[in-house]
Amino acid sequence: MATVSFYLDWIIETVFDGNNRDTFEFFSIVRILRLFKLTQHSLGLKILIQTFKASMRELLLLVFFVLLGIIMFASLVYYAERIGHNPHNQFESIPIGGH
């Protein structure tokens, strides 16, 4: 079944040839949404979803602290590179320092 999906994607890409890319992306999204139907039949996936729902507050707190660390260290890199004279310095803003 996975190979049929691959060849169907390949055929759609060659037929649309980049002209009507939105239609192709819509079909890709529909295929991804089909995965959610699998949760009705799998007890393990149901338990996994319930686990994520139960620990949503802690996961959001983790994401917050990771983003806070990224912003802090990106700011440090930006200001550290701004102090020294380096002709090859490519940091023009703090978000670029985060890359």
C-alpha positions as MATLAB code, in Angstrom:
seq = 'MATVSFYLDWIIETVFDGNNRDTFEFFSIVRILRLFKLTQHSLGLKILIQTFKASMRELLLLVFFVLLGIIMFASLVYYAERIGHNPHNQFESIPIGGH';
ca = [
       0.000    0.000    0.000;
       2.899    2.365    0.725;
       4.306    1.921   -2.785;
       0.927    2.715   -4.330;
       0.885    5.972   -2.409;
       4.416    6.803   -3.601;
       3.556    6.190   -7.247;
       0.309    8.127   -6.908;
       2.270   11.111   -5.563;
       4.769   10.804   -8.404;
       2.002   10.699  -11.029;
       0.231   13.709   -9.520;
       3.499   15.683   -9.441;
       4.234   14.958  -13.089;
       0.670   15.727  -14.212;
       0.395   19.023  -12.333;
       4.028   19.942  -13.095;
       4.088   22.650  -10.420;
       1.267   24.651  -12.023;
      -1.431   23.587   -9.613;
       0.635   22.819   -6.525;
      -2.194   23.680   -4.098;
      -4.270   20.724   -5.271;
      -1.340   18.380   -4.772;
      -0.734   19.730   -1.261;
      -4.425   19.279   -0.456;
      -4.244   15.592   -1.359;
      -1.135   15.230    0.789;
      -2.935   16.779    3.760;
      -5.894   14.457    3.241;
      -3.515   11.477    3.333;
      -2.036   12.710    6.607;
      -5.500   13.170    8.102;
      -6.252    9.520    7.325;
      -3.715    8.601    9.993;
      -6.047   10.000   12.633;
      -8.602    7.347   11.691;
      -6.127    4.707   12.865;
      -6.543    5.861   16.450;
     -10.024    4.343   16.492;
      -8.595    0.854   15.996;
      -5.399    0.982   18.037;
      -5.572    0.899   21.817;
      -1.915    1.952   22.093;
      -2.509    5.127   20.075;
      -5.567    5.966   22.179;
      -3.506    5.618   25.341;
      -0.714    7.732   23.831;
      -3.152   10.522   22.964;
      -4.662   10.410   26.456;
      -1.158   10.595   27.924;
      -0.330   13.690   25.871;
      -3.618   15.299   26.891;
      -2.984   14.555   30.566;
       0.543   15.993   30.484;
      -0.167   18.962   28.201;
       0.622   21.527   30.902;
       4.041   20.006   31.590;
       4.836   19.702   27.877;
       3.951   23.353   27.296;
       6.157   24.321   30.231;
       9.015   22.335   28.676;
       8.510   24.062   25.308;
       8.436   27.444   27.055;
      11.761   26.844   28.798;
      13.400   25.512   25.633;
      12.272   28.596   23.691;
      13.438   30.833   26.523;
      16.878   29.206   26.394;
      17.047   29.590   22.618;
      16.182   33.289   22.836;
      18.682   33.913   25.633;
      21.572   32.178   23.893;
      20.698   33.730   20.516;
      20.871   37.147   22.179;
      24.229   36.278   23.737;
      25.626   35.154   20.374;
      24.316   38.293   18.682;
      25.883   40.665   21.211;
      29.131   38.677   21.407;
      29.547   38.816   17.633;
      28.570   42.483   17.524;
      31.326   43.511   19.966;
      34.249   42.171   17.929;
      35.288   43.550   14.546;
      34.863   40.695   12.130;
      34.356   41.409    8.413;
      32.733   37.979    7.970;
      30.105   38.607   10.651;
      26.704   37.579    9.279;
      24.623   38.211   12.412;
      22.343   41.117   11.582;
      19.628   40.426   14.147;
      18.931   38.262   17.184;
      16.762   35.702   15.300;
      19.633   35.118   12.870;
      21.840   34.453   15.906;
      19.514   31.587   16.826;
      20.312   29.637   13.676;
];
